[in-house]
Amino acid sequence: MENNKFAEAVEVRKQARIRNEAKYRENSKRRLVALIEKKMKTTMIGALSSFEESFGYLWGINKHHSSLSEEELILRELWENTRTEILNKGNNQIRATKEELGQHNVVWQPYKMDFIVQPTTEEKR
């Protein structure tokens, strides 16, 4: 009877460990997906921002819409369409990346530091 209770306790602990490991893997995957998504969005927005800083004067980026020339209006519309297309393609890639990561097991390995203890000259003797 005592052995039976011990075996049950061991099994309960084993099942808890399995659940905890599965939960940790899922949390690790969620963490990785969030980090990748943030980096991809930052890349897209940063690239668009750089382009706007360099070429925004062509479509009157700091002007009110009513004061734009005909050429600036045409270029602004072209830019808005291009910007939307870039963001849509980037978001499609984010979705594809999430789906791809769903096919993998992920385990986050937190930062760790290993210290190597070297003997002093006195200890070497």
Backbone as CSV, one residue per row, in Angstrom:
resi,resn,N_x,N_y,N_z,CA_x,CA_y,CA_z,C_x,C_y,C_z
1,MET,0.830,-1.191,0.000,0.000,0.000,0.000,0.873,1.252,0.000
2,GLU,1.912,1.242,0.849,2.822,2.383,0.938,3.549,2.589,-0.387
3,ASN,3.980,1.483,-1.015,4.639,1.562,-2.316,3.712,2.137,-3.369
4,ASN,2.428,1.760,-3.254,1.436,2.247,-4.209,1.277,3.766,-4.114
5,LYS,1.233,4.290,-2.890,1.114,5.744,-2.699,2.353,6.464,-3.223
6,PHE,3.505,5.858,-2.979,4.746,6.450,-3.462,4.754,6.478,-4.989
7,ALA,4.349,5.381,-5.605,4.303,5.298,-7.073,3.326,6.334,-7.631
8,GLU,2.186,6.504,-6.952,1.217,7.519,-7.377,1.807,8.914,-7.272
9,ALA,2.513,9.192,-6.180,3.134,10.507,-5.988,4.192,10.764,-7.061
10,VAL,4.965,9.751,-7.383,5.978,9.871,-8.428,5.303,10.156,-9.768
11,GLU,4.215,9.456,-10.045,3.497,9.653,-11.311,2.875,11.049,-11.391
12,VAL,2.294,11.513,-10.285,1.711,12.861,-10.245,2.800,13.894,-10.523
13,ARG,3.944,13.723,-9.892,5.057,14.661,-10.100,5.546,14.618,-11.546
14,LYS,5.610,13.419,-12.107,6.043,13.256,-13.502,5.082,13.981,-14.450
15,GLN,3.778,13.808,-14.226,2.780,14.470,-15.073,2.849,15.989,-14.922
16,ALA,3.087,16.457,-13.704,3.212,17.903,-13.476,4.431,18.443,-14.220
17,ARG,5.517,17.717,-14.186,6.733,18.136,-14.892,6.472,18.200,-16.400
18,ILE,5.781,17.218,-16.931,5.460,17.191,-18.364,4.605,18.405,-18.731
19,ARG,3.587,18.701,-17.903,2.733,19.869,-18.164,3.538,21.167,-18.086
20,ASN,4.409,21.266,-17.083,5.217,22.473,-16.925,6.172,22.676,-18.101
21,GLU,6.759,21.589,-18.572,7.665,21.684,-19.720,6.908,22.106,-20.977
22,ALA,5.714,21.553,-21.179,4.904,21.930,-22.339,4.509,23.403,-22.268
23,LYS,4.134,23.852,-21.076,3.773,25.254,-20.879,4.983,26.157,-21.139
24,TYR,6.154,25.739,-20.677,7.366,26.515,-20.884,7.697,26.612,-22.369
25,ARG,7.560,25.506,-23.099,7.811,25.524,-24.549,6.845,26.469,-25.245
26,GLU,5.577,26.434,-24.858,4.572,27.311,-25.472,4.876,28.779,-25.156
27,ASN,5.222,29.064,-23.917,5.589,30.440,-23.555,6.847,30.890,-24.289
28,SER,7.786,29.980,-24.463,9.013,30.296,-25.202,8.686,30.648,-26.651
29,LYS,7.787,29.873,-27.240,7.406,30.122,-28.631,6.689,31.468,-28.753
30,ARG,5.775,31.745,-27.817,5.059,33.027,-27.838,6.031,34.195,-27.710
31,ARG,7.006,34.030,-26.829,8.010,35.075,-26.621,8.801,35.313,-27.900
32,LEU,9.257,34.243,-28.539,10.032,34.368,-29.774,9.203,35.009,-30.888
33,VAL,7.962,34.579,-31.031,7.083,35.151,-32.053,6.909,36.652,-31.832
34,ALA,6.687,37.055,-30.586,6.502,38.476,-30.282,7.765,39.278,-30.600
35,LEU,8.924,38.724,-30.255,10.179,39.423,-30.532,10.430,39.559,-32.033
36,ILE,10.197,38.485,-32.762,10.407,38.521,-34.212,9.436,39.498,-34.857
37,GLU,8.177,39.454,-34.448,7.178,40.361,-35.011,7.575,41.820,-34.765
38,LYS,8.005,42.124,-33.562,8.400,43.493,-33.239,9.586,43.937,-34.090
39,LYS,10.567,43.064,-34.268,11.743,43.405,-35.064,11.385,43.593,-36.535
40,MET,10.493,42.763,-37.052,10.090,42.899,-38.454,9.317,44.204,-38.666
41,LYS,8.423,44.531,-37.745,7.673,45.782,-37.853,8.598,46.982,-37.739
42,THR,9.555,46.910,-36.826,10.514,47.999,-36.669,11.321,48.184,-37.950
43,THR,11.695,47.093,-38.584,12.428,47.162,-39.841,11.594,47.827,-40.929
44,MET,10.332,47.415,-41.047,9.465,47.999,-42.077,9.265,49.495,-41.849
45,ILE,8.875,49.851,-40.639,8.574,51.244,-40.333,9.835,52.095,-40.435
46,GLY,10.962,51.564,-39.984,12.223,52.295,-40.075,12.620,52.560,-41.518
47,ALA,12.441,51.554,-42.368,12.772,51.726,-43.787,11.854,52.766,-44.430
48,LEU,10.568,52.694,-44.130,9.628,53.683,-44.673,9.981,55.082,-44.182
49,SER,10.333,55.200,-42.927,10.691,56.490,-42.350,11.935,57.063,-43.030
50,SER,12.932,56.220,-43.262,14.147,56.678,-43.944,13.834,57.166,-45.346
51,PHE,12.976,56.438,-46.023,12.593,56.838,-47.377,11.852,58.173,-47.342
52,GLU,10.937,58.337,-46.393,10.193,59.588,-46.279,11.112,60.761,-45.951
53,GLU,12.106,60.528,-45.086,13.042,61.598,-44.739,13.840,62.056,-45.957
54,SER,14.237,61.109,-46.806,15.055,61.448,-47.968,14.254,61.979,-49.147
55,PHE,13.052,61.455,-49.364,12.310,61.790,-50.573,10.950,62.433,-50.327
56,GLY,10.583,62.626,-49.068,9.269,63.172,-48.738,8.999,64.544,-49.308
57,TYR,10.064,65.306,-49.540,9.876,66.644,-50.122,9.212,66.566,-51.498
58,LEU,9.359,65.427,-52.175,8.768,65.285,-53.507,7.247,65.321,-53.468
59,TRP,6.651,64.823,-52.403,5.188,64.831,-52.287,4.718,65.772,-51.185
60,GLY,5.560,66.721,-50.811,5.159,67.734,-49.842,4.776,67.142,-48.503
61,ILE,5.680,66.346,-47.941,5.362,65.587,-46.734,4.948,66.473,-45.560
62,ASN,5.479,67.675,-45.459,5.139,68.549,-44.336,4.117,69.629,-44.705
63,LYS,3.561,69.510,-45.878,2.578,70.499,-46.327,1.156,69.987,-46.086
64,HIS,0.246,70.949,-45.910,-1.164,70.598,-45.808,-1.651,70.147,-47.182
65,HIS,-2.556,69.204,-47.181,-3.047,68.620,-48.439,-3.567,69.686,-49.411
66,SER,-4.210,70.731,-48.902,-4.791,71.763,-49.771,-3.734,72.635,-50.448
67,SER,-2.512,72.630,-49.934,-1.473,73.477,-50.531,-0.512,72.711,-51.434
68,LEU,-0.844,71.478,-51.758,0.029,70.676,-52.609,-0.183,71.006,-54.085
69,SER,0.911,70.971,-54.845,0.811,71.153,-56.296,0.231,69.884,-56.909
70,GLU,-0.114,69.962,-58.174,-0.675,68.798,-58.859,0.333,67.652,-58.889
71,GLU,1.593,67.987,-59.145,2.640,66.963,-59.170,2.811,66.322,-57.778
72,GLU,2.795,67.149,-56.724,2.912,66.625,-55.369,1.738,65.726,-55.014
73,LEU,0.545,66.087,-55.457,-0.630,65.240,-55.213,-0.473,63.873,-55.875
74,ILE,0.014,63.884,-57.100,0.216,62.627,-57.829,1.268,61.781,-57.123
75,LEU,2.375,62.429,-56.742,3.451,61.695,-56.060,3.020,61.215,-54.673
76,ARG,2.212,62.020,-53.984,1.741,61.590,-52.660,0.856,60.354,-52.792
77,GLU,-0.038,60.354,-53.756,-0.891,59.187,-53.960,-0.051,57.967,-54.314
78,LEU,0.944,58.167,-55.176,1.838,57.072,-55.545,2.575,56.544,-54.310
79,TRP,3.059,57.469,-53.460,3.746,57.065,-52.238,2.809,56.321,-51.286
80,GLU,1.607,56.831,-51.092,0.662,56.178,-50.173,0.345,54.762,-50.642
81,ASN,0.168,54.587,-51.955,-0.098,53.243,-52.488,1.110,52.332,-52.281
82,THR,2.294,52.857,-52.539,3.519,52.073,-52.366,3.722,51.718,-50.899
83,ARG,3.506,52.686,-50.020,3.661,52.467,-48.582,2.698,51.371,-48.102
84,THR,1.456,51.444,-48.542,0.459,50.440,-48.185,0.876,49.061,-48.683
85,GLU,1.379,49.004,-49.903,1.815,47.732,-50.474,2.990,47.147,-49.678
86,ILE,3.938,47.998,-49.301,5.082,47.542,-48.509,4.606,46.992,-47.162
87,LEU,3.718,47.718,-46.490,3.207,47.266,-45.193,2.414,45.966,-45.323
88,ASN,1.613,45.852,-46.368,0.847,44.614,-46.579,1.778,43.426,-46.808
89,LYS,2.809,43.630,-47.626,3.758,42.535,-47.878,4.505,42.165,-46.602
90,GLY,4.902,43.163,-45.831,5.587,42.893,-44.571,4.694,42.146,-43.603
91,ASN,3.442,42.559,-43.493,2.498,41.872,-42.597,2.231,40.439,-43.060
92,ASN,2.205,40.230,-44.378,2.056,38.860,-44.892,3.250,38.007,-44.485
93,GLN,4.440,38.582,-44.517,5.634,37.844,-44.106,5.620,37.548,-42.605
94,ILE,5.104,38.483,-41.827,4.977,38.241,-40.385,4.038,37.071,-40.137
95,ARG,2.906,37.046,-40.832,1.963,35.928,-40.678,2.606,34.606,-41.097
96,ALA,3.346,34.630,-42.218,4.005,33.408,-42.693,5.061,32.939,-41.690
97,THR,5.762,33.873,-41.085,6.774,33.531,-40.084,6.122,32.905,-38.865
98,LYS,4.997,33.469,-38.440,4.276,32.901,-37.294,3.836,31.473,-37.592
99,GLU,3.318,31.243,-38.788,2.891,29.893,-39.168,4.077,28.943,-39.190
100,GLU,5.203,29.421,-39.725,6.403,28.580,-39.777,6.893,28.239,-38.376
101,LEU,6.906,29.212,-37.495,7.343,28.956,-36.123,6.393,27.992,-35.406
102,GLY,5.139,27.972,-35.830,4.189,27.041,-35.248,4.551,25.590,-35.517
103,GLN,5.406,25.370,-36.515,5.818,24.014,-36.883,7.045,23.536,-36.095
104,HIS,7.556,24.403,-35.216,8.797,24.089,-34.507,8.600,24.071,-33.005
105,ASN,9.439,23.293,-32.348,9.507,23.334,-30.894,10.526,24.391,-30.517
106,VAL,10.160,25.248,-29.604,11.032,26.340,-29.203,11.199,26.305,-27.695
107,VAL,12.433,26.407,-27.258,12.714,26.497,-25.832,13.665,27.663,-25.634
108,TRP,13.216,28.637,-24.859,14.042,29.796,-24.579,15.119,29.400,-23.599
109,GLN,16.342,29.741,-23.941,17.462,29.483,-23.045,17.931,30.839,-22.523
110,PRO,17.503,31.186,-21.328,17.849,32.505,-20.793,19.360,32.697,-20.736
111,TYR,19.718,33.949,-20.692,21.133,34.270,-20.627,21.751,33.614,-19.409
112,LYS,22.886,33.037,-19.620,23.591,32.459,-18.491,25.075,32.717,-18.694
113,MET,25.786,32.761,-17.586,27.209,33.029,-17.650,27.933,31.909,-16.919
114,ASP,28.920,31.344,-17.570,29.727,30.306,-16.950,31.056,30.926,-16.541
115,PHE,31.420,30.704,-15.319,32.699,31.188,-14.812,33.676,30.026,-14.806
116,ILE,34.829,30.253,-15.361,35.868,29.229,-15.378,36.870,29.605,-14.295
117,VAL,37.016,28.719,-13.362,37.932,28.964,-12.252,39.283,28.396,-12.632
118,GLN,40.268,29.266,-12.698,41.619,28.824,-13.003,42.442,28.855,-11.724
119,PRO,43.257,27.849,-11.529,44.062,27.816,-10.306,45.096,28.944,-10.293
120,THR,45.366,29.437,-9.128,46.400,30.453,-8.989,47.750,29.803,-9.126
121,THR,48.806,30.591,-9.195,50.138,30.019,-9.360,50.522,29.143,-8.172
122,GLU,50.058,29.502,-6.990,50.358,28.685,-5.809,49.654,27.324,-5.887
123,GLU,48.419,27.322,-6.433,47.657,26.073,-6.522,48.216,25.156,-7.608
124,LYS,48.906,25.717,-8.585,49.447,24.918,-9.680,50.606,24.048,-9.210
125,ARG,51.289,24.476,-8.174,52.472,23.744,-7.680,52.131,22.472,-7.024
